[in-house]
Amino acid sequence: MSFVSFKLWAWHGKTKVLHLSWLAFFISFVVWFNHAPLLMLIKQDLDISDEQIDTILLLNVALTIPARVIIGMVVDRFGAKISYSVLLAVCSLPCFMFALADDFADLAWSRFLLGFIGAGFVVGVRIIGDWFPSNQIGTAEGIYAGWGNFGSAFAAITLPGLAFYFGEADGWRYAIALTGLISLVYAVVYYRNVENLPPELAGLHGKSASTMEVSSIKDLFLYILSLLPLYATLSLLTWKLSTTLNPILSEAWAISIHVLIWGVFLIHAYQMVQTNAERLSQPIPSIHHYRYRQVFVLAMAYLISFGSKLAVLSMLPMFFFNTFHGSHALSMLDAGFLASSFVITNVIARPLGGWLSDRIGRRLSLALFSAGLALGYFLMALISAEWSLVLTVLVTLICSIFMQAAEGAIFAFVPLVRRAITGEVAGIVGAYGNAGAIVFLIVLTFVSASGFFLLLGICSLILLGLVYFLEEPRNFITEILPDGSLLKIELE
């Protein structure tokens, strides 16, 4: 089969799917982070404490970890068209609940449920992987993620102004409700304008298995082990919510949730074994072979790159303020402006990382970006009050560019592990990114800022070593059509 050339500004075929998908991701991020720029207004209106605000921020990401794994399985089974549309529509409901909240309990529950919309990223990874050939996947996935991620920044820029436009008393409620309405309307737009597969692949169907299929007993054990950190992170969140000064969970509730989390893990592990037991008892056709090691390495890579990004974003404004307040009279507002340099490159750097992966190879690109990221973090560990602000921003930009490019290279790889399970692969890799953020934020409470950057540099070197175990994807995949015939799909 052949693919037409990639024309970014065309509005048909795969380019139309790309634009509609990054817009869906963009809207999901606006909804997911619509509370952040309005927290001061919400605090004043509902008279909630700083500790309760910290709890809301934590709850906002709590459900995203299991959601990405679940949505990964859903999109592989039912397709991106229905998955993205339903996700955007259903998640508009807790958005409206948040806008109507009267107390902290309403805010907490609605924010917890809204964490599910963070899984929308996985859906787009799958549909773009289906529509684009491998020599364009890196660029397309980079544009999808880089432009879609800007939704959080767009929310921060526009929602405060909207809130004041609607009125000082309930303006924040109208601004948040408007994002929910946009999400609901766009769910219909996406459903009416997107198809799961290009016409050449229309005969293919999603897999029916309830959990990921693997190619060997060794891979089955690695799959089970790779999910342990995700469940452990949920337990860690439960512990955190039960040990604050004013815990949101009582000890009895915390114990019950711990038991539930690990009970679900045991059920999940049992389902994995049941799904794969019969097929692993006999030779597996070579067309279905893939190495789960690829998934695990990519997950660890995203844990280090994306996880460290979220952690650094949380501490960078205060780090700049504490470092330069005395020597450069830096205000908190200016410190926040300087810290924004760490993410402002995302719109360009992530697509660039994917594009370079398409040009020179995925494995080599990720290795180069990992080495650059390690260098960037080591340089950030040296930042002191004697540094000029220009040099500090330059080093921050260098580190950010390599970090965002590494993320682009990772998701240039994900759709090529095995087409039929792209959603599940993206779900696991994406969930590891969120888990990494929580782990790094906890580590940050035990070390100094310079020690934290040094640790991140060491982790980036570990990532450089892990890249050795990745294998460059093949230039074709083989799929079985409903009539039993084989379709060889050229990827280059």
FIKOLMAR-393079 format. One record per residue (C-alpha): x, y, z. Coordinates in pm, whole numbers, padded with zeros to 5 digits, always signed. Last residue first. Example, Ala and Ser with C-alpha at 12.3 -4.5 7.8 and 13.67 -1.06 7.14 Angstrom:
<rs>
+01367-00106+00714
+01230-00450+00780
</rs>
This chain:
<rs>
+00864+00339+00489
+00595+00150+00677
+00492-00106+00420
+00182-00293+00530
+00175-00664+00446
-00186-00785+00453
-00242-01152+00527
-00560-01340+00437
-00782-01490+00706
-01110-01345+00576
-01114-01092+00863
-00771-00955+00757
-00452-01060+00938
-00191-00787+00972
+00178-00780+00877
+00407-00490+00968
+00680-00324+00765
+01003-00123+00804
+01104-00303+01123
+01145-00101+01442
+01495-00014+01577
+01559-00230+01882
+01586-00086+02231
+01826-00242+02482
+02101+00018+02422
+01847+00292+02502
+01862+00173+02863
+02217+00307+02900
+02114+00658+02792
+01824+00631+03035
+02073+00561+03314
+02255+00877+03206
+01924+01064+03233
+01877+00923+03584
+02223+01059+03676
+02123+01403+03547
+01799+01385+03746
+02001+01309+04060
+02225+01611+03995
+01917+01829+03949
+01783+01709+04286
+02119+01760+04458
+02120+02118+04333
+01767+02167+04467
+01850+02010+04803
+01733+01658+04889
+01459+01484+05094
+01143+01664+04980
+01260+01640+04617
+01243+01261+04636
+00866+01290+04686
+00835+01512+04381
+01051+01268+04181
+00824+00974+04268
+00505+01166+04188
+00637+01287+03853
+00761+00938+03766
+00412+00794+03820
+00273+01042+03568
+00534+00942+03309
+00484+00573+03389
+00115+00616+03305
+00209+00747+02960
+00426+00443+02884
+00156+00204+03005
-00121+00377+02812
+00091+00423+02499
+00162+00048+02493
-00206-00027+02555
-00316+00204+02274
-00054+00072+02031
-00171-00285+02086
-00260-00387+01729
+00023-00181+01577
+00308-00353+01757
+00617-00168+01882
+00581+00084+01600
+00322+00313+01761
+00554+00370+02063
+00877+00468+01882
+00790+00821+01765
+00641+00848+02112
+00983+00812+02271
+01149+01047+02020
+00903+01327+02099
+00961+01282+02472
+01336+01303+02409
+01280+01626+02214
+01098+01775+02515
+01391+01689+02745
+01659+01802+02500
+01484+02138+02449
+01420+02184+02821
+01783+02132+02921
+01900+02383+02661
+01629+02631+02766
+01726+02606+03133
+02093+02658+03046
+02004+02971+02845
+01772+03098+03121
+02052+03069+03377
+02304+03232+03144
+02073+03531+03094
+01997+03553+03467
+02368+03588+03542
+02519+03327+03773
+02658+03434+04112
+02341+03322+04295
+02409+02964+04190
+02329+02724+03906
+02565+02422+03910
+02288+02160+03934
+02137+02319+03621
+02454+02225+03431
+02420+01861+03540
+02054+01870+03434
+02142+01996+03086
+02426+01746+03039
+02194+01458+03129
+01932+01595+02889
+02189+01617+02608
+02289+01254+02663
+01924+01150+02665
+01857+01351+02348
+02144+01183+02163
+02036+00834+02275
+01674+00904+02184
+01780+01014+01835
+02002+00709+01782
+01722+00470+01877
+01459+00642+01669
+01649+00671+01343
+01813+00954+01148
+01522+01123+00966
+01206+00997+01136
+01366+01036+01479
+01466+01390+01380
+01101+01469+01310
+00989+01326+01645
+01241+01535+01836
+01148+01842+01632
+00779+01785+01710
+00872+01787+02080
+01104+02086+02053
+00865+02326+01875
+00548+02346+02088
+00741+02226+02396
+00991+02515+02392
+00781+02724+02632
+00810+02454+02897
+01133+02534+03084
+01125+02902+02982
+00818+02933+03208
+01058+02924+03504
+01186+03271+03414
+00830+03411+03425
+00765+03242+03759
+01081+03396+03900
+00971+03734+03764
+00645+03708+03959
+00827+03593+04273
+01055+03896+04248
+01425+03881+04161
+01637+04131+04353
+01943+04002+04159
+02168+03876+04441
+01911+03837+04719
+01614+03710+04523
+01834+03510+04286
+01857+03162+04440
+01539+03157+04650
+01331+03300+04365
+01482+03071+04101
+01419+02765+04319
+01064+02882+04402
+00981+02913+04032
+01155+02580+03948
+00989+02352+04206
+00668+02234+04040
+00798+02260+03683
+01095+02045+03786
+00861+01767+03903
+00650+01777+03587
+00960+01766+03367
+01124+01488+03571
+00826+01263+03508
+00822+01348+03137
+01187+01255+03084
+01265+00992+03349
+00926+00818+03355
+00910+00849+02976
+01237+00659+02938
+01124+00399+03192
+00808+00340+02988
+01010+00320+02665
+01235+00059+02824
+00935-00143+02947
+00756-00133+02611
+01064-00247+02418
+01122-00526+02672
+00778-00650+02573
+00946-00790+02265
+00728-00843+01960
+00609-01152+01775
+00263-01162+01616
+00388-01200+01256
+00619-01477+01379
+00326-01708+01448
+00315-01816+01814
+00412-02175+01891
+00179-02341+02144
+00127-02312+02520
+00177-01935+02493
-00163-01892+02323
-00343-02087+02597
-00182-01906+02891
-00190-01551+02747
-00537-01428+02837
-00553-01631+03159
-00209-01511+03275
-00292-01148+03204
-00633-01188+03368
-00468-01323+03684
-00227-01028+03690
-00519-00784+03662
-00707-00965+03939
-00397-00950+04159
-00352-00579+04078
-00719-00512+04155
-00671-00669+04498
-00361-00456+04542
-00555-00137+04488
-00860-00254+04687
-00650-00350+04991
-00477-00012+04982
-00817+00157+04945
-00954-00025+05251
-00645+00064+05456
-00682+00431+05359
-01053+00431+05443
-00984+00288+05789
-00704+00538+05851
-00928+00827+05750
-00883+00988+05410
-00882+01363+05341
-00613+01405+05605
-00589+01740+05787
-00222+01750+05890
-00140+01517+05601
-00102+01140+05653
-00411+00993+05481
-00379+01167+05143
-00009+01080+05125
-00074+00713+05201
-00335+00697+04924
-00091+00862+04682
+00174+00604+04771
-00076+00324+04718
-00148+00465+04372
+00228+00479+04309
+00261+00113+04410
-00006+00021+04155
+00199+00188+03882
+00529+00047+04012
+00388-00310+03999
+00272-00284+03637
+00621-00355+03498
+00644-00674+03705
+00334-00820+03538
+00462-00733+03189
+00808-00870+03271
+00651-01200+03382
+00452-01220+03058
+00758-01124+02852
+00951-01420+02994
+00658-01650+02918
+00675-01537+02554
+00499-01332+02285
+00265-01110+02486
-00106-01028+02459
-00228-00722+02647
-00554-00748+02841
-00923-00804+02771
-00856-00968+02431
-01085-00861+02146
-00836-00683+01922
-00953-00400+01703
-01054-00468+01345
-00878-00433+01011
-01076-00408+00688
-01051-00028+00676
-00675-00045+00633
-00646+00117+00287
-00937+00352+00367
-00742+00510+00656
-00839+00384+01003
-01036+00508+01305
-01245+00760+01113
-01284+01121+01222
-01532+01399+01138
-01862+01319+01311
-01713+01179+01631
-01467+01466+01667
-01736+01733+01625
-01966+01557+01873
-01692+01539+02139
-01609+01900+02048
-01946+02014+02183
-01895+01841+02520
-01537+01966+02558
-01643+02322+02472
-01921+02299+02733
-01673+02179+02995
-01440+02468+02913
-01735+02708+02951
-01818+02561+03293
-01466+02651+03409
-01501+03014+03299
-01858+03041+03434
-01750+02913+03778
-01445+03140+03790
-01669+03440+03721
-01899+03368+04013
-01827+03673+04230
-01590+03882+04017
-01791+03882+03697
-01796+03711+03358
-01507+03927+03230
-01308+03864+03548
-01335+03486+03496
-01257+03519+03126
-00936+03708+03206
-00834+03441+03456
-00917+03170+03199
-00705+03298+02909
-00334+03266+02988
-00340+02975+03235
-00583+02781+03017
-00362+02838+02711
-00063+02708+02909
-00251+02387+02993
-00370+02351+02632
-00013+02381+02504
+00017+02007+02557
-00190+01957+02242
+00063+02138+02025
+00357+01932+02148
+00170+01602+02175
+00006+01603+01831
+00298+01778+01662
+00542+01524+01806
+00315+01233+01712
+00303+01361+01353
+00679+01418+01326
+00765+01081+01479
+00501+00901+01272
+00626+01039+00938
+00881+00775+00831
+00667+00520+01016
+00364+00572+00794
+00074+00779+00939
-00294+00688+00989
-00272+00403+01241
-00003+00559+01461
-00204+00883+01454
-00509+00693+01581
-00315+00524+01865
-00120+00824+01993
-00443+01026+01986
-00616+00786+02223
-00327+00782+02470
-00335+01160+02519
-00698+01138+02630
-00585+00975+02954
-00566+01313+03127
-00947+01319+03104
-00958+01066+03388
-00812+01317+03634
-01149+01492+03614
-01292+01235+03858
-01050+01347+04131
-01127+01712+04058
-01502+01647+04095
-01450+01466+04425
-01217+01727+04573
-01416+02035+04468
-01741+01893+04604
-01569+01801+04934
-01410+02147+04955
-01743+02330+04947
-02015+02465+04720
-01907+02316+04386
-02105+02419+04075
-01801+02474+03850
-01647+02151+03979
-01964+01958+03896
-01963+02110+03545
-01609+01975+03497
-01721+01645+03652
-01977+01626+03367
-01745+01742+03084
-01548+01423+03147
-01827+01215+02991
-01828+01411+02665
-01451+01431+02616
-01404+01060+02702
-01698+00953+02486
-01561+01133+02180
-01203+01017+02236
-01303+00650+02268
-01567+00651+01990
-01328+00772+01723
-01014+00617+01873
-01113+00254+01822
-01322+00006+02021
-01072-00260+02132
-00736-00084+02106
-00898+00237+02233
-01040+00061+02540
-00713-00112+02634
-00520+00218+02628
-00812+00388+02805
-00761+00150+03099
-00383+00200+03121
-00418+00577+03088
-00697+00585+03347
-00492+00388+03601
-00232+00670+03615
-00470+00960+03547
-00677+00895+03859
-00436+01065+04099
-00346+01362+03879
-00616+01610+03989
-00624+01457+04337
-00276+01595+04407
-00370+01948+04302
-00689+01925+04511
-00485+01813+04813
-00246+02107+04776
-00551+02339+04765
-00680+02177+05086
-00345+02251+05249
-00364+02613+05141
-00705+02640+05311
-01053+02677+05162
-01276+02984+05200
-01515+02897+04914
-01492+03227+04725
-01142+03327+04836
-00989+02988+04761
-01170+02963+04428
-01039+03305+04324
-00685+03208+04428
-00718+02872+04252
-00819+03022+03918
-00495+02966+03721
-00482+02597+03825
-00851+02506+03793
-00864+02475+03412
-00582+02219+03417
-00769+01907+03303
-01024+02106+03099
-00756+02294+02902
-00561+01967+02873
-00863+01786+02723
-00915+02077+02484
-00556+02050+02353
-00587+01671+02321
-00902+01712+02111
-00728+01984+01908
-00434+01750+01860
-00676+01489+01728
-00868+01714+01486
-00540+01841+01342
-00389+01493+01300
-00708+01343+01155
-00725+01625+00898
-00361+01557+00810
-00437+01185+00765
-00703+01243+00503
-00818+01598+00436
-00760+01950+00561
-00412+02029+00427
-00187+02247+00640
+00071+01985+00730
+00110+01824+00387
+00253+01475+00447
+00292+01295+00112
+00043+01031+00006
+00076+00677+00142
+00116+00358-00056
+00000+00000+00000
</rs>
